[in-house]
């Protein structure tokens, strides 16, 4: 028996003698979805019903021929679920028909991703009825595609627009579509500077329509599911978009709800985050208003986008408190779920100099799990090596929260995902490991690189070059070396420019005499403040690959 949720469990064929155990386990109703006589050794529903009644269980017969679940069958199943005492056990030969009926009956009340996640966890793949679920549980009247393109790109962020532009620069006759429901595109690397009082939030946002390359079709919709065997993307509302090649780069999901109480208090009670456009100005407000007390800066378990961002907020805040003579009255605590200050050891000594300068207390293996804004209390789970898990409560006057982060729901439940929920790609070519006409880049894929905009800047030309090579009948010609960059804002006017690739290999873009990335420099600050924003808007998003030419595949 496999529980889908607390109300419904599905099972293969049961026998009358099983019902005593089923009743003991707390089930109150049984639904049979297998027609009598389907198998030679199959007990009849009458036998099941007789045994169920003796035990005080409700029993209902809704027989479904294998592979022929009709819309009206799903409606009838939903009516049974509404009327029967719960929890309910539904069974057929293997449990698949019962799971399908439940999935279709729930289509109008639960998001598709939630339905797929629950059925997948129970061990049932609902890929065969995903269009019907997306269509509110009903069979679509049109099963052909609504649109078809040479290349479909899911996601209109830094990765998606960049790869579209890079594709057009190489092959201008491609029919390309970007699927993204958002009206606004954000320059997210700028939010640290907003929280530090350097940039205005409005400088980090432009309309999506103004940035999508000319000639690229913009489908303003959300993706519900993927059907890679049919080269199809299913949109909300069950529209079907077919592709020759697919690029998947919708970014990741900020899971604010995973921290109990966070959503209710974010943006007030001294609780802020630079990971949201509308919260970054509040960070700067709090930094200016805080004169005494305790300031907490949190970092959740990896992976997260821009792993240095939690520290950036902390250092810029501390620098302001130094310059205003308040630091001596403020206790700064860095609450890090991980066990190291920064994942690439070459940059740690310079960072530790600033930790010591600002008197920051480092608390490793501390993961934020709950927050009470009005009481100004944060709860952390502490899991130190070879020690029992414990919880501690810490008071705060201000707290900068970095939310837990996961792949988007529609990615995690899709055939494209690995066991952890990320798009499963070859880390060099960025091609999907199973479906050879699918590529992925940006934060959503599972290559072991830093999730930064700088990484996407290097990945976009790799994906574009390899797609064009594939169109021309050739294998991958270029590869990604894992490059990522994290400009660590350690004080106003100085940055440690961390640049590295796979395995923590240092990959500096500039000669050491100009920018020594392991030390704080004003040149790196100038790069972050003055040069990188226009490079992003005017070069990267327009397919101009300044310092981002892809590396050729080396012969084995």
Secondary structure, DSSP 8 states (H G I E B T S, - for coil): -EESSSSEEEES---GGGHHHHHHTT--EEEEEE-TTSSTT---HHHHHHHHHHTT-EEEEEEE-TT---HHHHHHHHHHHHHS-SSEEEE-SSSHHHHHHHHHHTTTTS-HHHHHHHHHHTT---GGGHHHHHTTTS--S--S-SEEEEEEEE--SHHHHHHHHHHHHH-TT--EEEE---SEEE-GGGHHHHHTTSS-GGGGEEEHHHHS-TT-EEE-S-EEEEEGGGTEEEETTS-EEEEEEEEE---EEE-GGGSBTHHHHTTSTTEE-TTSHHHHHHHHHHHHH--SEEEEEEE-SS--BSTTHHHHHHHHHHHHHHHTT-GGGEEEEEEESSSSS-SSGGGHHHHHHHHHHHT-EEEETEEEEEEETTTTEEEEEE--TTS--EEEEEE-SEEE----EEE-HHHHTSTTB-TTSSB-B-TTT-BBSS-TTEEE-GGGB-SSS-BSHHHHHHHHHHHHHHHHHHHTT----EE----EEEEEEEETTEEEEEEE-GGG-B--SS-TTT--TTS-BHHHHHIIIIIHHHHHHHTGGGT--TT---EE----
